């Protein structure tokens, strides 16, 4: 515009007009800075400050997204922690139920009560022999089965009147017991001993003696810790060789023991240990025991439900899911919070025999072990939560520093920007007055 009027204005006035135009441009820039609050709005203003500020802002934005993920991890841990507390409360409730049941169901343990219990069972199990000196029931079977199938069948065999008490293949630990079992034989029968797990290490693998070693080696071996054994001469001997190992004990028709392969088909002796029997198994007590059992199973069901429901956004720490928390924008700093299977099966809460005092006591032991496992995991969760929370606070502080650094490079002082604009506007007013006075042209401003 100034070039268009340059030919009609003297040089002095033209310089004044150019100065006014420059002042107007500076006024517009100052107005823009004041409006945005930024002293540097583009690379043109200050390339170094602009790009450095942009880099800091980019990183701040990336860390803001990281904070979102950290916050979700905190929520996941909080849900799992709440679920853990609820499960622990239910375990306490189950323990109180068992203790109350022990008091109500087993108020006495004298011999009279014990005899009444045995009479109750004997009256309903005429096909099974009871031997008072051993305190056990036995039954000879005429079924033929492999050792493994015989073991399964025995463990599924109940007693009439107390069906929750199941049996096991006979385990013989004395000459008296050997004589009793031998007296029941109609044919060679399986026993509950095996060295299938470790060759030459003969153990009782079922019943109360499960895991107890009674013999080491082959026929030239020896009894372990004075354990009873009744091997026939030359036994055990692995007669069939490694291709068909003789890893399972049986009682021969002459009352001596021998080893045979699992695929042999024999009869078997089932034993029910006296320590499994209810001490006062009349109809009323049995019904009360079942009511207590139902209440207990309801509690276990709630534990399983909480383990499933205590998840957040698809991550169930109490279902065994692991969670990774990312702490920085390039994913090089992380924390993996390991999950735990808090279902009743995984916690070992699988017993439900409420007609046996000893079995109910074992349930208490199971509850104690489950409680300790969950408490230990709770401590792990708290430690991880502390780490995650600390990193959240740290990341927030880093974002604040980045934002402040970015502002230091670009944000202008509002007072200074306002003063600069006022100075420019004042200078423009003086320039207009000077131009008008010098040219004595009242409408010169309209030329702009």
C-alpha positions as CSV (number, residue, x, y, z in Angstrom):
1,X,0.0,0.0,0.0
2,X,2.8,2.3,0.9
3,X,4.4,1.7,-2.5
4,X,1.1,2.8,-4.2
5,X,1.3,6.2,-2.6
6,X,5.0,6.6,-2.6
7,X,4.8,8.8,-5.7
8,X,2.5,11.3,-4.2
9,X,4.2,11.7,-0.8
10,X,7.4,13.4,0.0
11,X,10.2,11.1,1.4
12,X,9.7,12.2,5.0
13,X,6.1,11.4,5.0
14,X,6.7,8.1,3.3
15,X,9.2,7.1,6.1
16,X,6.6,8.0,8.7
17,X,4.0,5.8,6.9
18,X,6.4,2.8,6.8
19,X,7.1,3.3,10.5
20,X,3.4,3.3,11.2
21,X,2.9,0.1,9.2
22,X,5.7,-1.6,11.1
23,X,4.2,-0.5,14.4
24,X,0.9,-1.9,13.3
25,X,2.4,-5.3,12.6
26,X,4.1,-5.3,16.0
27,X,0.8,-4.4,17.6
28,X,-0.9,-7.3,15.9
29,X,1.9,-9.7,17.1
30,X,1.7,-8.4,20.6
31,X,-2.1,-8.7,20.5
32,X,-1.8,-12.4,19.4
33,X,0.7,-13.1,22.2
34,X,-1.5,-11.5,24.7
35,X,-4.5,-13.5,23.5
36,X,-2.7,-16.9,23.5
37,X,-0.6,-16.2,26.5
38,X,2.4,-17.4,24.6
39,X,5.5,-15.4,23.8
40,X,6.4,-18.1,21.2
41,X,3.5,-19.2,19.0
42,X,5.5,-20.7,16.1
43,X,8.9,-21.6,15.0
44,X,9.2,-18.2,13.4
45,X,9.0,-16.5,16.8
46,X,11.9,-18.6,18.3
47,X,12.8,-21.9,16.6
48,X,14.9,-23.3,19.4
49,X,12.4,-22.5,22.2
50,X,9.4,-23.6,20.0
51,X,10.8,-27.1,19.1
52,X,12.2,-27.7,22.6
53,X,8.9,-26.8,24.1
54,X,7.0,-29.0,21.6
55,X,9.3,-32.0,22.5
56,X,8.6,-31.5,26.2
57,X,4.9,-31.3,25.6
58,X,4.9,-34.4,23.5
59,X,6.6,-36.4,26.3
60,X,4.2,-34.9,28.8
61,X,1.3,-36.1,26.7
62,X,2.8,-39.6,26.4
63,X,3.3,-39.8,30.2
64,X,-0.3,-38.7,30.7
65,X,-1.4,-41.8,28.7
66,X,0.9,-43.9,30.9
67,X,-0.8,-42.4,34.0
68,X,-4.1,-43.6,32.7
69,X,-2.7,-47.2,32.6
70,X,-1.2,-46.9,36.0
71,X,-4.5,-45.7,37.4
72,X,-6.3,-48.8,35.9
73,X,-3.7,-51.0,37.5
74,X,-4.4,-49.4,40.9
75,X,-8.1,-50.1,40.4
76,X,-7.4,-53.7,39.5
77,X,-5.3,-54.2,42.6
78,X,-7.9,-52.5,44.7
79,X,-10.7,-54.8,43.4
80,X,-8.5,-57.9,44.0
81,X,-7.6,-56.7,47.5
82,X,-11.3,-56.2,48.3
83,X,-12.0,-59.7,47.0
84,X,-9.2,-61.1,49.1
85,X,-10.6,-59.5,52.3
86,X,-14.0,-60.9,51.5
87,X,-12.6,-64.4,51.0
88,X,-10.6,-64.2,54.2
89,X,-13.9,-63.2,56.0
90,X,-15.6,-66.3,54.5
91,X,-12.8,-68.5,55.7
92,X,-13.2,-67.1,59.2
93,X,-16.9,-67.8,58.9
94,X,-16.2,-71.4,57.7
95,X,-13.9,-71.9,60.6
96,X,-16.5,-70.8,63.1
97,X,-19.0,-73.1,61.4
98,X,-16.6,-76.1,61.8
99,X,-15.8,-75.3,65.4
100,X,-19.5,-75.1,66.2
101,X,-20.1,-78.3,64.4
102,X,-17.5,-80.1,66.3
103,X,-19.0,-79.1,69.6
104,X,-22.6,-79.9,68.5
105,X,-21.9,-83.1,66.6
106,X,-19.3,-84.7,68.8
107,X,-20.1,-83.8,72.4
108,X,-18.5,-87.0,73.9
109,X,-15.7,-89.4,73.1
110,X,-16.1,-92.1,75.8
111,X,-16.0,-95.8,75.0
112,X,-19.8,-96.1,75.3
113,X,-20.3,-93.6,72.5
114,X,-17.7,-95.4,70.4
115,X,-19.4,-98.7,70.8
116,X,-22.7,-97.3,69.9
117,X,-21.2,-95.8,66.7
118,X,-19.7,-99.2,65.7
119,X,-23.0,-101.0,66.5
120,X,-24.8,-98.5,64.3
121,X,-22.4,-99.2,61.3
122,X,-22.3,-103.0,61.8
123,X,-26.1,-103.2,61.8
124,X,-26.1,-101.7,58.3
125,X,-23.0,-103.4,56.9
126,X,-23.5,-107.2,57.4
127,X,-21.3,-108.0,54.4
128,X,-18.3,-106.3,55.9
129,X,-16.2,-107.6,58.8
130,X,-15.3,-105.4,61.8
131,X,-12.3,-106.3,63.9
132,X,-12.3,-104.5,67.3
133,X,-8.6,-104.9,68.0
134,X,-7.8,-103.2,64.8
135,X,-10.8,-100.8,64.8
136,X,-11.3,-101.3,61.1
137,X,-13.9,-102.7,58.7
138,X,-12.8,-105.0,55.8
139,X,-14.5,-106.5,52.8
140,X,-13.2,-109.0,50.3
141,X,-14.3,-108.5,46.7
142,X,-14.8,-111.1,44.1
143,X,-14.4,-108.6,41.3
144,X,-11.3,-108.8,39.0
145,X,-9.5,-105.6,38.2
146,X,-6.1,-104.1,37.5
147,X,-4.4,-102.6,40.5
148,X,-5.3,-99.0,39.4
149,X,-8.9,-99.9,38.8
150,X,-9.1,-101.7,42.1
151,X,-7.7,-98.6,43.9
152,X,-10.4,-96.4,42.2
153,X,-13.1,-98.8,43.1
154,X,-12.0,-99.0,46.7
155,X,-11.9,-95.3,47.1
156,X,-15.4,-95.0,45.8
157,X,-16.8,-97.7,48.1
158,X,-18.9,-96.3,51.0
159,X,-20.4,-97.7,54.1
160,X,-24.2,-98.0,54.6
161,X,-25.4,-95.4,57.1
162,X,-22.3,-93.3,56.7
163,X,-21.8,-93.1,52.9
164,X,-19.4,-90.2,53.1
165,X,-16.8,-92.5,54.6
166,X,-15.0,-94.1,51.7
167,X,-12.6,-97.0,51.7
168,X,-9.1,-97.8,50.3
169,X,-7.1,-100.9,49.3
170,X,-6.0,-102.7,52.5
171,X,-2.7,-101.6,54.0
172,X,-1.2,-104.3,56.3
173,X,1.0,-103.0,59.1
174,X,1.0,-105.9,61.6
175,X,0.9,-109.7,61.7
176,X,-2.5,-109.5,63.3
177,X,-3.9,-107.5,60.4
178,X,-2.3,-109.8,57.9
179,X,-4.0,-112.7,59.5
180,X,-7.4,-110.9,59.5
181,X,-7.1,-110.0,55.8
182,X,-5.8,-113.5,54.9
183,X,-8.9,-114.9,56.6
184,X,-11.1,-113.0,54.2
185,X,-9.4,-114.2,51.0
186,X,-11.2,-116.2,48.4
187,X,-8.5,-115.6,45.8
188,X,-5.2,-113.7,45.4
189,X,-6.0,-110.0,46.1
190,X,-4.5,-106.6,45.6
191,X,-3.0,-104.6,48.5
192,X,-2.4,-100.8,48.7
193,X,1.4,-101.0,48.4
194,X,3.6,-100.0,45.4
195,X,7.0,-99.0,44.2
196,X,5.7,-97.5,41.0
197,X,6.9,-94.0,41.8
198,X,10.5,-95.0,42.6
199,X,11.8,-98.5,41.8
200,X,12.6,-100.4,45.0
201,X,11.0,-97.9,47.3
202,X,7.9,-99.7,48.5
203,X,5.3,-97.5,50.2
204,X,1.7,-97.7,51.2
205,X,0.1,-95.3,48.8
206,X,-3.5,-95.2,50.1
207,X,-5.3,-94.8,53.4
208,X,-4.0,-93.3,56.6
209,X,-0.5,-94.8,55.9
210,X,-0.2,-93.2,52.5
211,X,3.4,-92.2,51.8
212,X,4.8,-94.5,54.5
213,X,7.7,-96.6,53.2
214,X,7.9,-100.2,54.5
215,X,10.5,-101.8,52.2
216,X,13.6,-100.9,50.3
217,X,15.0,-102.9,47.4
218,X,14.2,-106.3,45.9
219,X,14.1,-109.6,47.6
220,X,17.5,-109.0,49.2
221,X,16.3,-105.6,50.6
222,X,15.1,-104.8,54.0
223,X,12.2,-103.3,56.0
224,X,12.3,-99.6,56.7
225,X,12.3,-98.4,60.3
226,X,11.1,-101.8,61.6
227,X,8.0,-101.7,59.4
228,X,6.0,-104.9,59.1
229,X,6.4,-106.9,55.8
230,X,5.4,-110.4,54.8
231,X,7.1,-110.9,51.4
232,X,7.2,-114.5,50.1
233,X,10.7,-115.9,49.7
234,X,12.5,-114.3,46.7
235,X,10.0,-111.4,46.6
236,X,9.8,-108.7,45.4
237,X,11.8,-109.7,42.3
238,X,10.6,-107.9,39.2
239,X,10.2,-111.2,37.5
240,X,8.7,-109.8,34.3
241,X,11.5,-107.3,33.8
242,X,11.6,-103.6,33.0
243,X,9.2,-104.0,30.0
244,X,6.4,-105.0,32.3
245,X,7.4,-103.9,35.8
246,X,6.0,-105.6,38.9
247,X,5.3,-102.5,40.9
248,X,2.2,-103.5,42.9
249,X,1.8,-105.7,45.9
250,X,-0.8,-108.4,46.4
251,X,-1.6,-111.0,49.0
252,X,-1.2,-114.5,47.8
253,X,-3.6,-117.4,48.7
254,X,-1.0,-118.6,51.2
255,X,-1.0,-115.3,53.1
256,X,2.4,-114.1,51.8
257,X,3.0,-111.0,49.6
258,X,4.2,-110.8,46.0
259,X,4.6,-108.2,43.4
260,X,2.8,-108.1,40.0
261,X,2.3,-105.7,37.1
262,X,-0.6,-103.4,37.1
263,X,-2.3,-105.2,34.2
264,X,-2.8,-108.3,36.2
265,X,-6.5,-108.9,37.1
266,X,-7.0,-109.8,40.7
267,X,-9.6,-109.6,43.5
268,X,-8.9,-106.9,46.1
269,X,-9.6,-106.2,49.8
270,X,-11.2,-102.9,50.8
271,X,-10.5,-101.4,54.2
272,X,-12.3,-98.6,56.1
273,X,-10.2,-97.2,58.9
274,X,-11.8,-96.7,62.3
275,X,-10.5,-93.2,62.6
276,X,-12.9,-92.1,59.9
277,X,-16.1,-93.1,61.7
278,X,-18.5,-90.8,63.3
279,X,-18.5,-91.1,67.1
280,X,-22.2,-90.9,67.5
281,X,-23.8,-91.7,64.1
282,X,-27.5,-91.9,65.0
283,X,-30.0,-90.6,62.5
284,X,-30.3,-87.2,64.1
285,X,-26.6,-86.6,64.3
286,X,-26.2,-87.7,60.7
287,X,-28.9,-85.3,59.5
288,X,-27.3,-82.4,61.5
289,X,-23.9,-83.3,60.0
290,X,-25.4,-83.0,56.5
291,X,-26.9,-79.6,57.4
292,X,-23.6,-78.4,58.6
293,X,-21.9,-79.8,55.5
294,X,-24.4,-77.9,53.2
295,X,-23.8,-74.6,55.1
296,X,-20.0,-75.2,54.6
297,X,-20.4,-75.9,50.9
298,X,-22.4,-72.7,50.5
299,X,-19.5,-70.8,52.0
300,X,-17.1,-72.5,49.6
301,X,-19.4,-71.6,46.7
302,X,-19.2,-67.9,47.7
303,X,-15.5,-68.1,47.8
304,X,-15.4,-69.4,44.3
305,X,-17.8,-66.6,43.1
306,X,-15.7,-63.9,44.7
307,X,-12.6,-65.2,43.0
308,X,-14.4,-64.9,39.7
309,X,-16.1,-61.6,40.3
310,X,-13.0,-59.8,41.7
311,X,-11.8,-58.7,38.3
312,X,-11.4,-55.3,36.7
313,X,-11.5,-54.8,33.0
314,X,-11.0,-58.4,32.3
315,X,-8.1,-59.0,34.6
316,X,-8.8,-61.3,37.5
317,X,-5.8,-61.4,39.9
318,X,-7.7,-63.9,42.1
319,X,-8.3,-66.2,39.0
320,X,-4.6,-66.5,38.4
321,X,-4.3,-63.6,35.8
322,X,-1.0,-61.6,35.8
323,X,-1.0,-57.9,35.3
324,X,1.7,-55.8,33.8
325,X,1.9,-52.1,34.8
326,X,3.9,-49.8,32.5
327,X,5.7,-46.9,34.1
328,X,7.3,-45.0,31.2
329,X,6.5,-44.0,27.6
330,X,8.9,-46.4,25.9
331,X,7.7,-49.4,28.0
332,X,11.1,-50.2,29.4
333,X,10.0,-49.9,33.1
334,X,7.3,-52.2,34.1
335,X,6.0,-54.3,37.1
336,X,4.3,-57.6,36.8
337,X,1.8,-58.3,39.5
338,X,1.3,-62.1,39.6
339,X,-2.2,-63.5,40.2
340,X,-3.2,-66.3,42.5
341,X,-5.9,-68.9,42.0
342,X,-8.1,-68.3,45.0
343,X,-10.8,-70.8,44.1
344,X,-11.5,-73.5,46.8
345,X,-9.9,-76.3,44.8
346,X,-6.7,-74.4,44.3
347,X,-6.7,-73.5,48.0
348,X,-7.0,-77.2,48.9
349,X,-10.5,-76.8,50.4
350,X,-11.8,-80.1,49.1
351,X,-12.8,-82.0,52.2
352,X,-16.5,-82.2,53.1
353,X,-16.8,-85.1,55.5
354,X,-18.8,-83.9,58.5
355,X,-19.5,-87.3,60.0
356,X,-15.9,-87.8,61.1
357,X,-14.4,-85.7,63.9
358,X,-10.9,-86.3,62.6
359,X,-11.9,-85.3,59.1
360,X,-13.6,-82.1,60.4
361,X,-10.4,-81.3,62.2
362,X,-8.5,-81.7,59.0
363,X,-10.9,-79.2,57.4
364,X,-9.7,-76.7,60.1
365,X,-6.1,-77.4,59.1
366,X,-7.0,-76.8,55.4
367,X,-8.7,-73.5,56.3
368,X,-5.6,-72.4,58.3
369,X,-3.3,-73.2,55.3
370,X,-5.6,-71.4,52.9
371,X,-5.8,-68.4,55.2
372,X,-2.0,-68.2,55.3
373,X,-1.6,-68.5,51.6
374,X,-4.1,-65.6,51.0
375,X,-2.5,-63.4,53.7
376,X,0.9,-63.9,52.1
377,X,-0.6,-62.9,48.7
378,X,-2.3,-59.9,50.3
379,X,1.1,-58.7,51.5
380,X,2.4,-59.1,47.9
381,X,-0.5,-57.1,46.6
382,X,0.1,-54.3,49.1
383,X,3.8,-54.2,48.2
384,X,2.9,-54.0,44.5
385,X,0.3,-51.3,45.2
386,X,2.8,-49.3,47.1
387,X,5.2,-49.5,44.2
388,X,2.5,-48.6,41.6
389,X,1.3,-45.6,43.7
390,X,4.8,-44.3,44.2
391,X,5.4,-44.5,40.4
392,X,2.1,-42.7,39.8
393,X,3.1,-39.8,42.0
394,X,6.6,-39.7,40.4
395,X,5.1,-39.7,36.9
396,X,2.7,-36.9,37.8
397,X,5.7,-34.8,39.2
398,X,7.6,-35.5,35.9
399,X,4.6,-34.3,33.9
400,X,4.4,-31.1,36.0
401,X,8.1,-30.5,35.4
402,X,7.8,-31.0,31.7
403,X,4.7,-28.8,31.4
404,X,6.5,-26.1,33.5
405,X,9.6,-26.4,31.3
406,X,7.5,-26.1,28.2
407,X,5.8,-23.0,29.5
408,X,9.1,-21.4,30.5
409,X,10.1,-21.6,26.9
410,X,6.9,-20.3,25.3
411,X,4.5,-18.7,27.8
412,X,4.8,-14.9,28.0
413,X,4.6,-12.6,30.9
414,X,1.1,-11.1,30.7
415,X,2.1,-7.8,32.3
416,X,5.1,-7.5,30.0
417,X,3.0,-8.3,26.9
418,X,0.4,-5.8,28.0
419,X,2.9,-3.1,28.6
420,X,4.5,-3.9,25.2
421,X,1.2,-3.6,23.4
422,X,0.4,-0.3,25.2
423,X,3.8,1.1,24.3
424,X,3.2,0.1,20.6
425,X,-0.2,1.7,20.6
426,X,1.1,4.9,22.2
427,X,3.9,4.9,19.6
428,X,1.3,4.5,16.8
429,X,-0.8,7.4,18.2
430,X,2.3,9.7,18.2
431,X,3.2,8.6,14.7
432,X,-0.3,9.3,13.4
433,X,-0.2,12.8,15.1
434,X,3.3,13.5,13.7
435,X,2.3,12.4,10.2
436,X,-0.8,14.5,10.2
437,X,1.0,17.5,11.5
438,X,3.9,17.2,9.1
439,X,1.8,16.8,6.0
440,X,-1.1,18.9,7.1
441,X,-3.3,16.3,5.6
442,X,-6.3,15.6,7.9
443,X,-7.4,12.4,6.2
444,X,-4.0,10.8,5.8
445,X,-5.0,8.0,8.2
446,X,-7.6,6.9,5.7
447,X,-4.8,6.2,3.3
448,X,-3.8,3.3,5.3
